[in-house]
Every structure is written in C-alpha cells, then in structure tokens.
Amino acid sequence: MRLEPDPSQVRPPEILEKSLENVKVKYKSGAPYRYLSDQLRSIRQDLTVQRVRDNFTVLVYEINARIALENKDREEFNKCQSQLKLLYHEIPDCRNEPEFVAYRLLYYIAMSNTLDISSLLKGIPDKMRSDECVSFAMRVRRAISLGNFVTLFRLFNAAPKMCPYLMDLFVERERKSALAHIFKSFRPTIPVVKVSGWLGMSESSLVEWLNMLDIECEEGGMLDCRVYATKTF
C-alpha cells in the first residue's frame, strides 16, 4: 500500500531553495555522490507533492542531471532529462534548454535510438540550432552518420561544457568501429602515429588501448592490418 506524504514533513519552496543551496555547498566540499543524490531526490519529491513546476524546479533537475552525469549515473541522468524535456515544454525561455537538448541528442546517439534522434532533430527550432552545444551535437551526429571518424574524434577533443561525459558513453564503440575500418582499408601496414591522430588519442594512449584489445604494437611502430583485418571487437 502506498502511503500519502505527511503534509507536515513536506518542505515549502522557500525551504527547498535553502536545501538546494546546502546541497551545492556540500557538492563543492566533496560530499559523497550518494548523499548528494539522495538530497536532490528528496527535494524533487517535495516539489512533486506540491505540484510546483516553475523555474526553481527546472534548476533542481538541471543541477541533479549535471551531478549525475559527472558521476556516471546514467539512470538518474535519464530520469532528470526526461523531466526537463516536459518542463521546458511547459515553461518558456529556460536559459539552459539548448544545452540540455544537446545532451539529449548525444544520449540518443549513445543509445543508438534512431527514432528519437530523428524526432528530436525535426523539433529543434532554427534559433536554437546556432547554440554552441546544439550545433556541436548535430555535427557529432552528422559525423557518425557519414562514417567520418576523423571529424568525430576531433569533435570529441573539443567538446563544450558537459558534452564529453555524454560522448564517453559511445566513443569507445565508435573507436572500435573506426579501427575495424582502418584494418580492412589499409594494407599491409600503417604507422601507429597516423592511427593515433585519426582516433584522437596520444600515441602512448593508443598503444595501451590496442594492447588491451590484444593487438600488438608499440610507439613509433607499424600496425599490421593484414593480421587484424578480420578481428571482431
């Protein structure tokens, strides 16, 4: 049986604002993520019980989404972004809407959700397309759809705001796909340094990553594409 919230325990908006400020202070002082997440969830719950859906509600969900993203909590981030989508529709002129639209697009890319990608792209107004994050996310989507992995990894290394956290969800997948393409397209060998440039990695990081994939190579050396042309990742 679901119990109704005790009205005496529900904090009014003016108290919730102070609670959010306290969470921000705790975050800056390095409080554990689980504590921060619990506090933010409690604030959200009190807002929901009181049917408060205003700019403060938007702020709570945006802060919650950022902290979840930073801590790789994909489930909590997705809950927040789903609510933000509704809130942005209800409340006009939210300052950070373009940024979170971009995050939603990158998230759909990570989930390979082509239907939601298409629907979102159709709904982005022209004035929002020039936003730094939105423009960036659209270029990422285009690079992937065209198989232009060189551009994709250049974009990754220049990603604005919290876009790198979203791209972390799919950049490994795209690097493996690009590597398979390289092995099939270049014979007999290719310099390791050239591949590192294409994949947007330092040569030492590339060598370490390839060795983890059981691909033998060393800095300054050559990759034997013939050996790995049929390798699956």
N, C-alpha and C positions, 0 to 999 in steps of 0.2 A: 504494500500500500504506500502510495506517495504522500508524504506529509506536506501540508501547506506551510510556507515560511512563516515564522513568528514575526509579526509586524514590528515588535519591539526590538528585534535583532537586525532589522534591515536599516542600513545607514542611508540617510538622505543624501542627495547630490553634493551639498556643501561639505559634508564629512568625507564623502568619497573622493572629492578633489584633494583633500588633505592626505587621504590614504594613498592616492596616486603619487603625490609629491614624496611621501615617505618611501614608496617603492623605488622611485627614481634615485633618491639618496642612497638607499640600500644597494641598488644596482651599481652606482658609481663607486661604492666602497667594497665591491666584490662579493656581495652576498651570493649564496648558492642559487643556482638556477631553479631548483625545485621549489625553494622558498618563494622566489620572485613569481614563479608561475602560479603557485597556489594563491598568493596575494592578489594577483591580477585576475585570476578566475573568480575569486570572491567578489571583487569589485564589479566584474561583468555580471555576476549573478544578481547582485543587489540592484544594478541598473535595469536588468531584465524584469525583475519582480515589480519594479515601479514603472515599467514601460517608458523609461527615459531613453529617448533616441534623438540625441542632439549632437552638437559639435564636441562636447565633452566625451560622449560615448564613442565617437569616431576616434578621438585622441587615445582613449584607453585601448581600443582594438589595434590602433596603429603601433603604439608602444609595445603591446603584447606580441604583435606579429614580428616586430623587429628583434625583440629579445629571443623569441622562439627560433627565429631564423638564425640568429647568431649562435645559438646553442644546438643547432641541427635537429630541432624538434619539429619535424615535418608535419606531424599530425596536428599539433597545436597551431602552427602557422596556417595550415589549411583551414582550420576552423575560423581563425581570425579573418583570413582573406575572404572567406565565404560571407561572413557577416558584413565586412567592409563593402563588398560588392552591393549588398542591399542598402546599406547606409548611404553610400554615395548616390544611389538612385533616389533616395528619399530626401537627402539634404544637399541643396545646390552649392556649387562653388567651394567644395572642400579643397583646400590648398594642396594636399598631398595625393589627391586622387590619381593624377597621371603617373606618379611614381609607383603606386600600388597596382595600377593597371599593367604597367610594365612587368612587375613581379608576377602578376597572374599569368601573363603571356609566357614568361620564362618557365613558370611552373607547369603550364600545359605542355610546353616543349619537353620538359623533363619527363612528364608522364606519357609522352607520345600521343596526346589526346588531340587528334587532328580535327575532330568535330568542334570542340571547344575553341581551338585555335582559330578556325575559320569564322566561327560565330563572333569571337572577340574582335578579330580584325575588322569585320564588317561594321561593328558597332563603335569603333573608335572615331570620334569626331575629328574633322580636319584640324581644328585649332589645337587639339591635343597631340597630334602626330609630330609636331615640331618640338615637343618636350624632350629634354636630353635622354631621360630613361626610356620613354616610349619609342623614340627614334632608334635608340640603341637596341632594344628588344626586337624591334621589327627587322633591323639589319641582321641580328643573330638568326632570326627565323628564316630570312632570305638566304643567308649563307648556308644553313643546313639544308634547306630545300633544294639548293643548287649543287650541293656537294662540294662547296668551296671551303675546304677545311683550313686552308691557309688564312683566309679572311676571318673565319670563325675564331681561330686561336689568337689572332691579333686583337680581335674584339675582346676576347676574354681577358687579355692582359691589360686592357684599357677600360674595363667595365666600371661604370659610375655607381656611386652610393652602395647599396647592398646587392646589386646585381651579381657580383661574384659568388655570393652564397647560394643563389638560385642556380647559377651555372655549374657550381660544384656538383649538383645533382645529376648532370648529364655530360660533363666534359670528359670524364673517363670513358664513357660509352663512345663518344664521338672520336676520341683519340684512337681507340682500338679500331674503329671503323676506318679511320684515315690510314692507320698503319697497315691494315689489310689491303687497302687500295694501293698503297705505295709498294708493298711486296709484290703485288700482281702486275704493277705497271712498269717497274724499273728492273732491268736485268743487265748484267748479272749482279752488280753490286752498286751501292750508293753510300756516299760518305755519311757517317753518323752526324757530323756537324750540320749537314744540309737538312737532315730529317728533324734535328732539334729545332732548327729555325722554322720549319713548316709547322711543327706541332706546338710552337710557342713555349718551348722549355729550354733551360740551360742544357748544355751538352752533358754535364755530370748528372743532372736530374733525369735526363732521358736514359742514360746508360743504366742508372739504378732502377728505373721503371721497367726497362726492357729485360734486365736480368731477373726481375721479379716475375716476368712473363715467360721465363725460361728461354730467352733469346740472348744468345751470346754476342757480346760486342764490348768495345772499350773506347774511351775518349780518343779522338784523333784517328779512329779506325774506320773500317768499312762494314756495312751490313750486307750479308749475302742474301739477296732477295730470293734466289732460287731455292734455298733451303727452307725458307719460311713462307713461300707463296701459297701453300695450301693450309697453313696453320689457322686454326679457329680460336676465337677468343671468347 
